[in-house]
């Protein structure tokens, strides 16, 4: 465990000693800020309009959760994360391979799993910082309104799991090459494919369609988006994380034989 | 301390190391000598556990590197050819990180960092970013990293590559200072390196060990004949023919000729000092003897002989069969 923390700490420090952490945080904050402003402005205009028409008499006010938080977290963020996770994971192994520091890690008294978990946790920590930044915006709603916190918690948990799954897969892609760009592009392409995969199921039916739909990363986010924590969705994302870590371990092991 | 038995490493169809066996005793400094691509780095990478062997066994301090990798790695310090440093860390941060993953107890980390920084002469740059250091400093940080957990075995891959002459001398002195406390294996393709730092040399070529011994032993064993350089003034062809007739002389080869001065390389049978006879032959024929000296084979010549043997381009192919297969 000590070793895992040492590696995780090193990874986290590397993010903050390079432009990556700041770049990712800036992009995240800017995109989130734009959509937050846009959704909030629409919300305000809409609720004024309803009041002006007098239609709101006795009816409950528009839900902040439904009109701002949900589209922000379930709609915008799932796409933004698709874009940012490759930036986080692309360096994990590719950079070590290029600079030769992989030799240090693999000849130290660490198990491969300790290195992999350390890297994963380091990346996860940066990702958690991003997700935490969401509260800067959503917190504003809590200050000036009274949205429901429970669905928000489910959505945040969903985001963390969804991101963890992408991070684990992105880490695996990073073991393939010395070139960070290649690792990043491959990760982004695959993520995009996983994201749109269930679109085809809209027109299909039968077993193949069910399987594709089950494998879609976004499909399992639907319940979280509604504020529902379903164990099967949690299990799905955790399984993807385990799979990503397993594949990374296989790939690192193959480096040693290289034949 | 290090036992390598029948080590073979293949990369796909390429055979990088073929059935290599050797042992290194505690406290010994062993040099790996060979041209680029001979299999030195691959052998070292297997010893350090970075690569797994295709066949054969490697034990470090009694621990098999495949079966008990963590125990073996705990006792091994490794400096790869390119120092494995993180450019955005400071020297202290880096050494602290390496100390942690090498399993140095937390309360000893600070003192270990101070010790190795002093030993490797990096104390004046400890708070600088590694990426901004010169190559010589980076190499020393790499060495400090290899020493941080006070390993019994040190594996150094071309520790002086790319350094300037002053840094090379400093690094050699550092390595010599480490001998005795650590068992050291170092590789190089530069010959003086070996005679200056190593007690024993393994010459490796095309994945096989072609010779081993102390630098002196290698020189002696390889000299199956004595070589004399002779410079004289006179008719070249006649002089050469006369020298050939001296008893004990095997071969006479002209080396340089300027005006009427000719330098001959005379190979004689081992144990025959033919210098007096050669001098008499020249003087009695009334030619002018200008210079006469024996020429020992340098380590360079030996290296070339051993490593070019398969190509049939060695300076002399006749005598090598007796020296190859010493191992």
Boltz contact constraints between the chains, C-beta under 6 A:
constraints:
  - contact:
      token1: [A, 3]
      token2: [B, 101]
      max_distance: 6.0
  - contact:
      token1: [A, 6]
      token2: [B, 100]
      max_distance: 6.0
  - contact:
      token1: [A, 6]
      token2: [B, 101]
      max_distance: 6.0
  - contact:
      token1: [A, 10]
      token2: [B, 97]
      max_distance: 6.0
  - contact:
      token1: [A, 17]
      token2: [B, 88]
      max_distance: 6.0
  - contact:
      token1: [A, 100]
      token2: [B, 80]
      max_distance: 6.0
  - contact:
      token1: [A, 100]
      token2: [B, 82]
      max_distance: 6.0
  - contact:
      token1: [A, 100]
      token2: [B, 84]
      max_distance: 6.0
  - contact:
      token1: [A, 101]
      token2: [B, 84]
      max_distance: 6.0
  - contact:
      token1: [A, 103]
      token2: [B, 50]
      max_distance: 6.0
  - contact:
      token1: [A, 103]
      token2: [B, 80]
      max_distance: 6.0
  - contact:
      token1: [A, 103]
      token2: [B, 84]
      max_distance: 6.0
  - contact:
      token1: [A, 104]
      token2: [B, 84]
      max_distance: 6.0
  - contact:
      token1: [A, 106]
      token2: [B, 50]
      max_distance: 6.0
  - contact:
      token1: [A, 107]
      token2: [B, 48]
      max_distance: 6.0
  - contact:
      token1: [A, 107]
      token2: [B, 49]
      max_distance: 6.0
  - contact:
      token1: [A, 107]
      token2: [B, 50]
      max_distance: 6.0
  - contact:
      token1: [A, 107]
      token2: [B, 78]
      max_distance: 6.0
  - contact:
      token1: [A, 108]
      token2: [B, 101]
      max_distance: 6.0
  - contact:
      token1: [A, 108]
      token2: [B, 102]
      max_distance: 6.0
  - contact:
      token1: [A, 109]
      token2: [B, 70]
      max_distance: 6.0
  - contact:
      token1: [A, 109]
      token2: [B, 73]
      max_distance: 6.0
  - contact:
      token1: [A, 109]
      token2: [B, 74]
      max_distance: 6.0
  - contact:
      token1: [A, 109]
      token2: [B, 103]
      max_distance: 6.0
  - contact:
      token1: [A, 110]
      token2: [B, 101]
      max_distance: 6.0
  - contact:
      token1: [A, 256]
      token2: [B, 51]
      max_distance: 6.0
  - contact:
      token1: [A, 256]
      token2: [B, 52]
      max_distance: 6.0
  - contact:
      token1: [A, 257]
      token2: [B, 52]
      max_distance: 6.0
  - contact:
      token1: [A, 258]
      token2: [B, 11]
      max_distance: 6.0
  - contact:
      token1: [A, 259]
      token2: [B, 10]
      max_distance: 6.0
  - contact:
      token1: [A, 259]
      token2: [B, 11]
      max_distance: 6.0
  - contact:
      token1: [A, 259]
      token2: [B, 12]
      max_distance: 6.0
